[in-house]
Amino acid sequence: MHKLPDLTYDFGALEPHIDARTMEIHHGKHHAAYVSNLNAALETAGGPFGDWPLERILTSLGELPEAERQAVRNNGGGHYNHSLFWSVLGPGKGGKPSGALAKSIEKAFGGFEAFTEKLGKAAITRFGSGWAWLSVKGGDLLVSSTPNQDNPIMDGSGIPILGLDVWEHAYYLQYQNRRPDYVKAWWNLVDWEAVGKRYSAALEKR
């Protein structure tokens, strides 16, 4: 059974950039529903899938029964994406990365400001609901976006180390239709130490 991960900070800890009510609903309702629905879909699918780690499920969707495949994709993706999302945010964070990650961002994008502009554009221009990502592919960094609850591991296009949720439930209570304002505020919460650890772990998987 997959479980909803606990947050390492209070719902109100990310204010003023993300309000407590949004966090309460986002984590306790939306993410919780993805976990519940994923478990139900895996139970219906039967077989060994319920015993697989989430990453294996999402990289082997074609092996699931067709009737349950989309539900597992949607809800398993939602669980994976949100688990990553919470883990790379924190109160009193923001700033810039350091060490190997900073050097790789400089190499891949020409500087931190160019990188934030590129990822921000990917988030703002994602039509409808979806995500913007910083991922590692073959040792290189790349920015992409995906619709709905898809993510780069599903098609082998990278290992995500930073994800920005641009579903309306992530920001609408506070920002309404002003997605660019939400994206700008979100940078103040990024835990670059956590992202750097994910970067190092992704390099080890090459």
Contacts in CASP RR format, 6 or more apart in sequence:
PFRMAT RR
TARGET T0000
AUTHOR 0000-0000-0000
METHOD contacts of the structure
MODEL  1
MHKLPDLTYDFGALEPHIDARTMEIHHGKHHAAYVSNLNAALETAGGPFG
DWPLERILTSLGELPEAERQAVRNNGGGHYNHSLFWSVLGPGKGGKPSGA
LAKSIEKAFGGFEAFTEKLGKAAITRFGSGWAWLSVKGGDLLVSSTPNQD
NPIMDGSGIPILGLDVWEHAYYLQYQNRRPDYVKAWWNLVDWEAVGKRYS
AALEKR
1 39 0 8 1.000
2 35 0 8 1.000
2 38 0 8 1.000
2 39 0 8 1.000
2 42 0 8 1.000
2 54 0 8 1.000
2 76 0 8 1.000
2 79 0 8 1.000
3 35 0 8 1.000
4 27 0 8 1.000
4 28 0 8 1.000
4 31 0 8 1.000
4 32 0 8 1.000
4 35 0 8 1.000
5 83 0 8 1.000
5 86 0 8 1.000
5 87 0 8 1.000
7 23 0 8 1.000
7 27 0 8 1.000
7 86 0 8 1.000
8 86 0 8 1.000
8 87 0 8 1.000
8 90 0 8 1.000
9 90 0 8 1.000
9 91 0 8 1.000
10 20 0 8 1.000
11 20 0 8 1.000
11 21 0 8 1.000
11 23 0 8 1.000
11 24 0 8 1.000
11 27 0 8 1.000
12 19 0 8 1.000
12 20 0 8 1.000
12 23 0 8 1.000
13 90 0 8 1.000
13 91 0 8 1.000
14 23 0 8 1.000
14 89 0 8 1.000
14 90 0 8 1.000
14 91 0 8 1.000
14 189 0 8 1.000
16 185 0 8 1.000
17 185 0 8 1.000
17 186 0 8 1.000
17 188 0 8 1.000
17 189 0 8 1.000
18 171 0 8 1.000
18 174 0 8 1.000
18 185 0 8 1.000
18 186 0 8 1.000
18 189 0 8 1.000
19 173 0 8 1.000
19 174 0 8 1.000
21 173 0 8 1.000
22 169 0 8 1.000
22 170 0 8 1.000
22 171 0 8 1.000
22 173 0 8 1.000
22 174 0 8 1.000
25 169 0 8 1.000
25 173 0 8 1.000
26 82 0 8 1.000
26 169 0 8 1.000
26 170 0 8 1.000
27 82 0 8 1.000
27 86 0 8 1.000
30 82 0 8 1.000
30 167 0 8 1.000
30 169 0 8 1.000
31 78 0 8 1.000
31 79 0 8 1.000
31 82 0 8 1.000
31 83 0 8 1.000
33 75 0 8 1.000
34 74 0 8 1.000
34 75 0 8 1.000
34 76 0 8 1.000
34 77 0 8 1.000
34 78 0 8 1.000
34 79 0 8 1.000
34 82 0 8 1.000
34 149 0 8 1.000
35 75 0 8 1.000
35 79 0 8 1.000
37 71 0 8 1.000
37 74 0 8 1.000
37 75 0 8 1.000
38 71 0 8 1.000
38 72 0 8 1.000
38 75 0 8 1.000
38 76 0 8 1.000
38 79 0 8 1.000
40 71 0 8 1.000
41 68 0 8 1.000
41 71 0 8 1.000
41 72 0 8 1.000
41 75 0 8 1.000
42 49 0 8 1.000
42 50 0 8 1.000
42 57 0 8 1.000
42 68 0 8 1.000
42 72 0 8 1.000
43 50 0 8 1.000
44 67 0 8 1.000
44 68 0 8 1.000
45 64 0 8 1.000
45 65 0 8 1.000
45 67 0 8 1.000
45 68 0 8 1.000
45 72 0 8 1.000
46 65 0 8 1.000
49 57 0 8 1.000
49 63 0 8 1.000
49 64 0 8 1.000
49 72 0 8 1.000
50 57 0 8 1.000
52 60 0 8 1.000
54 76 0 8 1.000
54 79 0 8 1.000
54 80 0 8 1.000
55 80 0 8 1.000
55 153 0 8 1.000
57 64 0 8 1.000
57 72 0 8 1.000
57 76 0 8 1.000
58 73 0 8 1.000
58 76 0 8 1.000
58 77 0 8 1.000
58 80 0 8 1.000
58 151 0 8 1.000
58 153 0 8 1.000
58 154 0 8 1.000
59 153 0 8 1.000
59 154 0 8 1.000
59 156 0 8 1.000
61 69 0 8 1.000
61 72 0 8 1.000
61 73 0 8 1.000
61 154 0 8 1.000
62 69 0 8 1.000
64 72 0 8 1.000
73 149 0 8 1.000
73 150 0 8 1.000
73 154 0 8 1.000
74 148 0 8 1.000
74 149 0 8 1.000
75 149 0 8 1.000
76 149 0 8 1.000
77 149 0 8 1.000
77 150 0 8 1.000
77 151 0 8 1.000
77 154 0 8 1.000
78 149 0 8 1.000
80 151 0 8 1.000
80 153 0 8 1.000
81 131 0 8 1.000
81 149 0 8 1.000
81 151 0 8 1.000
81 163 0 8 1.000
81 165 0 8 1.000
82 165 0 8 1.000
84 160 0 8 1.000
84 163 0 8 1.000
84 198 0 8 1.000
85 163 0 8 1.000
85 164 0 8 1.000
85 165 0 8 1.000
87 191 0 8 1.000
87 194 0 8 1.000
88 161 0 8 1.000
88 162 0 8 1.000
88 163 0 8 1.000
88 190 0 8 1.000
88 191 0 8 1.000
88 194 0 8 1.000
88 195 0 8 1.000
88 198 0 8 1.000
89 186 0 8 1.000
89 189 0 8 1.000
89 190 0 8 1.000
89 191 0 8 1.000
90 189 0 8 1.000
90 191 0 8 1.000
91 189 0 8 1.000
92 188 0 8 1.000
92 189 0 8 1.000
93 188 0 8 1.000
93 189 0 8 1.000
93 190 0 8 1.000
93 191 0 8 1.000
93 192 0 8 1.000
94 187 0 8 1.000
94 188 0 8 1.000
94 189 0 8 1.000
94 190 0 8 1.000
94 191 0 8 1.000
94 192 0 8 1.000
95 187 0 8 1.000
95 188 0 8 1.000
95 190 0 8 1.000
95 192 0 8 1.000
96 102 0 8 1.000
96 112 0 8 1.000
96 192 0 8 1.000
97 105 0 8 1.000
97 112 0 8 1.000
97 192 0 8 1.000
97 195 0 8 1.000
97 196 0 8 1.000
98 192 0 8 1.000
100 196 0 8 1.000
100 199 0 8 1.000
100 200 0 8 1.000
101 192 0 8 1.000
101 195 0 8 1.000
101 196 0 8 1.000
101 199 0 8 1.000
102 112 0 8 1.000
104 141 0 8 1.000
104 199 0 8 1.000
105 111 0 8 1.000
105 112 0 8 1.000
105 115 0 8 1.000
105 141 0 8 1.000
106 112 0 8 1.000
107 141 0 8 1.000
108 115 0 8 1.000
108 140 0 8 1.000
108 141 0 8 1.000
108 142 0 8 1.000
109 115 0 8 1.000
109 118 0 8 1.000
109 141 0 8 1.000
109 143 0 8 1.000
115 134 0 8 1.000
115 143 0 8 1.000
116 187 0 8 1.000
118 143 0 8 1.000
119 132 0 8 1.000
119 133 0 8 1.000
119 134 0 8 1.000
119 143 0 8 1.000
119 162 0 8 1.000
119 164 0 8 1.000
120 132 0 8 1.000
120 164 0 8 1.000
120 183 0 8 1.000
122 132 0 8 1.000
122 133 0 8 1.000
122 143 0 8 1.000
122 144 0 8 1.000
122 145 0 8 1.000
123 131 0 8 1.000
123 132 0 8 1.000
123 145 0 8 1.000
123 164 0 8 1.000
123 166 0 8 1.000
123 179 0 8 1.000
123 183 0 8 1.000
124 166 0 8 1.000
124 179 0 8 1.000
124 180 0 8 1.000
124 183 0 8 1.000
125 145 0 8 1.000
126 132 0 8 1.000
126 145 0 8 1.000
126 147 0 8 1.000
126 166 0 8 1.000
127 147 0 8 1.000
128 147 0 8 1.000
128 166 0 8 1.000
129 147 0 8 1.000
129 148 0 8 1.000
129 166 0 8 1.000
129 167 0 8 1.000
129 168 0 8 1.000
130 145 0 8 1.000
130 146 0 8 1.000
130 147 0 8 1.000
130 148 0 8 1.000
130 149 0 8 1.000
130 150 0 8 1.000
130 165 0 8 1.000
130 166 0 8 1.000
130 167 0 8 1.000
131 145 0 8 1.000
131 146 0 8 1.000
131 149 0 8 1.000
131 150 0 8 1.000
131 151 0 8 1.000
131 163 0 8 1.000
131 164 0 8 1.000
131 165 0 8 1.000
131 166 0 8 1.000
132 143 0 8 1.000
132 144 0 8 1.000
132 145 0 8 1.000
132 163 0 8 1.000
132 164 0 8 1.000
132 166 0 8 1.000
133 143 0 8 1.000
133 144 0 8 1.000
133 145 0 8 1.000
133 146 0 8 1.000
133 151 0 8 1.000
133 152 0 8 1.000
133 160 0 8 1.000
133 162 0 8 1.000
133 163 0 8 1.000
133 164 0 8 1.000
134 141 0 8 1.000
134 142 0 8 1.000
134 143 0 8 1.000
134 160 0 8 1.000
134 161 0 8 1.000
134 162 0 8 1.000
134 163 0 8 1.000
134 195 0 8 1.000
135 141 0 8 1.000
135 142 0 8 1.000
135 143 0 8 1.000
135 144 0 8 1.000
135 152 0 8 1.000
135 157 0 8 1.000
135 158 0 8 1.000
135 159 0 8 1.000
135 160 0 8 1.000
135 161 0 8 1.000
135 202 0 8 1.000
136 142 0 8 1.000
136 158 0 8 1.000
136 159 0 8 1.000
136 161 0 8 1.000
136 199 0 8 1.000
136 202 0 8 1.000
136 203 0 8 1.000
137 152 0 8 1.000
137 157 0 8 1.000
137 158 0 8 1.000
137 159 0 8 1.000
138 158 0 8 1.000
138 206 0 8 1.000
139 202 0 8 1.000
139 203 0 8 1.000
139 206 0 8 1.000
142 157 0 8 1.000
142 158 0 8 1.000
144 152 0 8 1.000
144 157 0 8 1.000
146 152 0 8 1.000
146 154 0 8 1.000
151 160 0 8 1.000
152 158 0 8 1.000
152 159 0 8 1.000
152 160 0 8 1.000
153 159 0 8 1.000
153 160 0 8 1.000
159 202 0 8 1.000
159 205 0 8 1.000
161 195 0 8 1.000
161 196 0 8 1.000
161 198 0 8 1.000
161 199 0 8 1.000
161 202 0 8 1.000
162 190 0 8 1.000
162 195 0 8 1.000
162 198 0 8 1.000
164 183 0 8 1.000
164 186 0 8 1.000
166 179 0 8 1.000
166 182 0 8 1.000
166 183 0 8 1.000
170 182 0 8 1.000
171 179 0 8 1.000
171 182 0 8 1.000
174 182 0 8 1.000
175 181 0 8 1.000
175 182 0 8 1.000
175 185 0 8 1.000
END
